[in-house]
Amino acid sequence: MAALRTIPLLALVLSAPFSAHAQNAKAVPEAGAPTIGYPTVQAALEALRNKPGVKFRTENGWLIAQDDDEIAVYMFVPKDHPAYPTVIKRSVVNRDGKGYMETNVRCEASKPTCDDLMRHL
């Protein structure tokens, strides 16, 4: 069953690549509480490393954690990226009987750097 959920998740993640087009330079609104399920980027990484079944790989310097139980992919920016430390969580959610891809970010860099990253997702 987990393998069946992996294919749609990967298709959604790969079909929504990071945009290289600059958008409006306005500040990006912030969430009032952590939206990735962990209080910090480091806490997310440690919890995922300790969670059975989570698969890790590296692509273009980004550490990718695939959690099939959660139907989510966590993408950790490389240490040489301006937005380090940041994790982007893309997950499939069910709303009103329909599946949607949701993107949440925990960015611990400066506000302008985080805003720039968000505009390019």
C-alpha positions in Angstrom: 0.0 0.0 0.0 2.8 2.4 0.8 4.3 1.9 -2.6 1.0 2.9 -4.2 1.0 6.2 -2.2 4.6 7.0 -3.1 4.0 7.2 -6.8 1.3 10.0 -6.6 3.3 11.9 -4.0 6.4 11.9 -6.1 4.4 12.9 -9.2 2.9 15.8 -7.3 6.3 16.9 -5.9 8.0 16.7 -9.3 5.2 18.4 -11.1 5.5 21.5 -8.8 9.2 22.4 -9.3 10.7 25.6 -7.8 10.0 28.5 -10.0 12.9 30.6 -11.4 10.6 33.5 -12.1 10.7 36.4 -9.6 7.3 37.4 -8.3 6.0 40.4 -6.4 8.7 41.6 -3.9 6.2 42.1 -1.0 6.8 40.5 2.3 5.4 37.0 2.6 3.0 36.5 5.5 4.2 34.2 8.3 2.4 31.5 10.1 1.7 32.0 13.8 2.9 28.5 14.7 5.1 25.8 13.1 3.4 24.3 10.1 5.8 21.4 9.3 5.0 19.5 12.5 8.3 20.3 14.2 9.4 23.4 16.1 12.8 23.8 14.2 14.6 22.6 11.1 17.0 20.6 13.3 14.1 19.0 15.2 12.5 17.9 11.9 15.8 16.4 10.6 16.4 14.5 13.9 12.9 13.2 14.1 12.8 12.1 10.5 16.2 10.4 10.9 14.8 8.4 13.8 11.5 7.6 12.3 11.3 4.1 10.8 10.6 3.9 7.1 11.7 7.4 6.2 13.9 7.2 3.1 16.7 9.8 2.5 18.5 10.8 -0.6 20.5 13.8 -1.8 19.6 15.7 -5.1 21.7 18.7 -6.2 22.9 19.2 -2.6 19.4 19.1 -1.2 18.7 16.5 1.5 15.3 14.8 0.7 13.4 12.8 3.3 10.4 10.8 2.0 7.9 9.8 4.6 5.4 7.4 2.9 3.4 7.0 6.1 2.7 10.7 6.2 2.5 11.0 2.4 5.1 13.8 2.6 8.5 14.9 1.3 10.8 17.1 3.3 13.4 19.1 1.4 16.3 20.5 3.4 18.2 23.3 1.7 22.0 22.8 1.4 24.4 24.5 3.9 25.7 26.8 1.1 22.1 28.0 0.2 21.3 31.6 1.4 18.1 30.3 3.1 20.0 27.7 5.2 18.6 26.4 7.6 15.3 25.7 6.0 13.0 22.8 5.3 10.2 22.6 2.8 7.5 20.1 3.5 5.2 19.0 0.6 2.4 16.7 1.5 -0.8 15.3 0.1 -3.8 16.4 2.1 -7.5 15.5 1.7 -10.0 18.3 1.8 -13.7 17.7 1.0 -12.9 14.3 -0.6 -10.3 15.8 -2.9 -6.5 15.4 -2.8 -4.3 18.5 -2.7 -0.6 19.2 -2.5 0.2 21.4 0.5 3.5 23.2 0.9 4.8 24.4 4.3 8.1 25.9 5.1 10.2 26.4 8.2 12.8 29.0 7.3 15.3 30.1 10.0 17.3 32.5 7.8 16.6 36.3 7.7 13.1 37.4 6.8 14.1 38.9 3.4 16.0 35.7 2.5 13.0 33.5 3.6 10.6 35.7 1.6 12.7 35.4 -1.5 12.8 31.6 -1.1 9.0 31.5 -0.7 8.5 33.6 -3.9 10.4 31.0 -5.8 8.6 27.9 -4.7 
